[in-house]
Amino acid sequence: MGENTGLEKRAVEALLRYREALAKVEALEREEAAAHRALVEWQDSVKNSIFDGATSAVSSNLAEAGRDAISRLHDIRLAMSAATAELKLAFTTLIGFDDALDHLLIPTDPNVKDAGGGLDE
């Protein structure tokens, strides 16, 4: 019984790590969406400046803003890649505990369960 209690404690810790990893991915998804919107807005500004015959100073500022927007989106996507890997590892760990404890430990909400992606990826 003590062995099972230890396993259950580690399973709960694994579930907490999974939830933290999921929250991190969700936050990065929101950041990515905001960064993408900023990039689209920048593109609109560039189009408008072309039609309006913007000065070289305005064009220079737009170019710098574009570089910053692209860099931010790139950094977020790199962080998302790492966070997704952590989420998949946490999900795989939960599956292991589920098998070891011989009962369903993972929530049955399909959005939560599938958030770690398929194990075949």
C-alpha positions in Angstrom: 0.0 0.0 0.0 2.9 2.4 0.8 4.3 1.8 -2.7 1.0 2.7 -4.3 0.8 5.9 -2.1 4.3 6.9 -3.2 3.3 6.3 -6.8 0.1 8.3 -6.4 2.1 11.2 -4.8 4.5 11.2 -7.8 1.5 11.0 -10.1 -0.1 14.1 -8.5 3.3 15.9 -8.9 3.4 14.9 -12.5 -0.2 16.2 -13.0 0.9 19.5 -11.5 3.8 19.7 -13.9 1.5 18.9 -16.8 -0.9 21.7 -15.8 2.0 24.1 -15.4 3.3 23.1 -18.9 -0.2 23.5 -20.4 -0.6 26.9 -18.8 2.7 28.0 -20.2 1.8 26.8 -23.7 -1.6 28.6 -23.5 0.1 31.8 -22.4 2.5 31.6 -25.3 -0.3 31.0 -27.7 -1.9 34.2 -26.5 1.4 36.0 -26.9 1.8 34.6 -30.4 -1.7 35.8 -31.4 -0.9 39.3 -30.2 2.5 39.3 -31.9 0.8 38.1 -35.2 -1.8 40.9 -34.9 1.0 43.4 -34.4 2.7 42.1 -37.5 -0.5 42.4 -39.6 -1.0 45.9 -38.3 2.6 46.7 -39.3 2.0 45.4 -42.8 -1.1 47.7 -43.1 1.0 50.6 -41.9 3.6 49.9 -44.6 0.9 49.7 -47.3 -0.5 53.0 -46.1 2.9 54.7 -46.0 3.6 53.6 -49.6 0.3 55.1 -50.8 0.9 58.2 -48.8 4.5 58.7 -50.0 6.1 58.5 -46.6 9.4 60.2 -45.8 12.6 58.3 -45.4 12.4 58.8 -41.6 8.9 57.3 -41.5 10.1 54.4 -43.7 13.1 53.8 -41.5 10.9 53.8 -38.4 8.5 51.3 -40.1 11.4 49.1 -41.1 12.7 49.0 -37.5 9.2 48.3 -36.2 8.9 45.5 -38.7 12.2 43.9 -37.7 11.1 44.1 -34.0 7.7 42.5 -34.8 9.3 39.7 -36.7 11.9 39.1 -34.1 9.3 39.0 -31.3 7.1 36.5 -33.2 10.2 34.4 -33.9 11.2 34.4 -30.2 7.7 33.5 -29.1 7.6 30.6 -31.6 10.9 29.3 -30.3 9.6 29.4 -26.7 6.4 27.7 -27.8 8.4 24.9 -29.4 10.3 24.3 -26.2 7.1 24.6 -24.1 5.3 22.2 -26.3 8.1 19.7 -25.9 7.8 20.0 -22.1 4.1 19.5 -22.4 4.5 16.4 -24.4 7.0 15.0 -21.9 4.7 15.8 -19.0 1.8 14.1 -20.9 3.9 11.0 -21.6 4.9 10.9 -17.9 1.2 11.0 -16.9 0.4 8.1 -19.3 3.2 6.1 -17.5 1.6 6.8 -14.1 -1.8 5.9 -15.5 -0.4 2.5 -16.6 1.4 1.9 -13.3 -1.6 2.8 -11.2 -4.0 0.9 -13.4 -6.6 3.5 -13.3 -7.5 6.7 -15.3 -5.5 9.5 -13.8 -5.8 11.9 -16.8 -8.8 14.1 -17.0 -11.4 13.0 -19.5 -11.9 16.4 -21.0 -10.8 15.9 -24.6 -9.3 19.4 -24.8 -7.0 18.7 -21.9 -6.1 15.2 -22.9 -5.2 16.1 -26.5 -3.3 19.3 -25.5 -0.1 17.3 -25.3 -0.4 16.2 -28.9 -0.3 12.6 -30.0 2.4 10.3 -28.8 3.1 9.2 -32.3 4.4 12.7 -33.3 
